[in-house]
Amino acid sequence: MKKNVLIVGAGGVAHVAAHKCAQNNDILGDICIASRKQRKCDAIIESIHRKNNIKDKNKKIYSRQIDAMDVPSLVKLIKETNSQMVINLGTAYINMSVLEACIEAGAVYMDTAIHEEPDKVCEDPPWYANHEWKRKDRCKEKGITAILGAGFDPGVVNAYCASAVKHHFDTIDTIDIMDVNAGNHGKYFATNFDPEINFREFTKVWTWIDRKWVLEKVHHIKKIYDFPVVGKQPIYLTGHDELHSLSKNIDANSIRFWMGFSDHYLNIFNVLTKIGITSEKPVKTAEGIEVIPLKVLKAVLPDPLSLAPDYTGKTCIGNLIKGKKDNKNKEIFIYNICDHAECYREVESQAICYTAGVPAVAAAILVAKDVWDAKTMVNVEELDPDPFIELLNKIGLPTKIKFIKPKTKKSTKK
């Protein structure tokens, strides 16, 4: 049984994961939170103590300062803290250095988002083949478990696809992954997670249609879907991480990702984009100072975790899946509803960070118990979905399934 967790990063998702690790430290052991800014790690620890979320008081929870791009220092930290599992929740730019450190140190690696290079946006698909999958053979040779995209989307939605294959369908036609936030944070404009990574997603829309990659315009294809609990919401076809492994690992004709955006959000985003503020390309000010507009925008927008105290409403994330079972048409919506206010009461966070952080800890628990200790690199859909979904039901993210009666064609007889 593997013990001791090193959490790399101290943002909103790391905040939730640290709380959840502490709630399950009888299984996970000592917890170290490490980031460039140690004070942010200490603030998370203070929050954990404030909410009395430490299950085993004899286990340690402490912080360290680390530059996660410095692989030798990270290897040293993993060994010094005797961390057998590393949950990487820092910026997507550090994924490969943290993965490399885990391979060298012999530790389990987990993340919740795909790797990105600062100077490359929306690389050619499949994205995982550009960086992560190139290290799969090394993980296998060394027996290193590396679980990619163990958040919600990617993560839980990947498990929903695997569950659909295992329990509900003989053949799958379409999978529509849909993510909406029917909540209100009271700010004029804010993003629910790292603004820099958030806006980089809206550059190109790579989607999987009829078993091939198709490039669509950003925020160009819209539909209204009537979601459970949160009702009718506008959603837009968007590119996203999970499509780039599901297209390889799940036998389906089309797999698409849809995200909800309000008109207000899109209006502001479009203005910012048109005047160049969402650009990742450096520019020089009149004073000769080189800045990256997107990083300046990130600096002036609210910290996503700061939204938590005033957030109301709920999120709904799920998969609408259509196919056949026993030669009959079948359609299901498998989903989770998460409440912003409840998340704040439990871990002083909001639902977007909660839905990303809790699954990573569930994955760590399953690895610790040798249920998901794959000893190679895997995406979530390659693992047994049942223990993952069952554990999430117990620790804060229950899954529900809506069985939809397939539409029948109207008779043309007169």
Secondary structure, 3 states (H helix, E strand, C coil): CCCCEEEECCCHHHHHHHHHHHHCHHHHCCEEEEECCHHHHHHHHHHHHHCCCCCCCCCCEEEEECCCCCHHHHHHHHHHCCCCEEEECCCHHHHHHHHHHHHHHCCEEEECCCCCCCCCCCCCCCHHHHCHHHHHHHHHHHCCCEEECCECCCEHHHHHHHHHHHHHCCEEEEEEEEEEEEEECCCCCCCCCCHHHHHHHHHCEEEEECCEEEEECCCCCEEEEEECCCEEEEEEEECCCCHHHHHHHCCEEEEEEEEECCHHHHHHHHHHHHCCCCCCCCEECCCCCEECHHHHHHHHCCCHHHHHHHCEEEEEEEEEEEEEECCEEEEEEEEEEEEHHHHHHHHCCCHHHHHHHHHHHHHHHHHHCCCCCCCCEEEHHHCCHHHHHHHHHHHCCCCEEEEECCCCCCCCCC
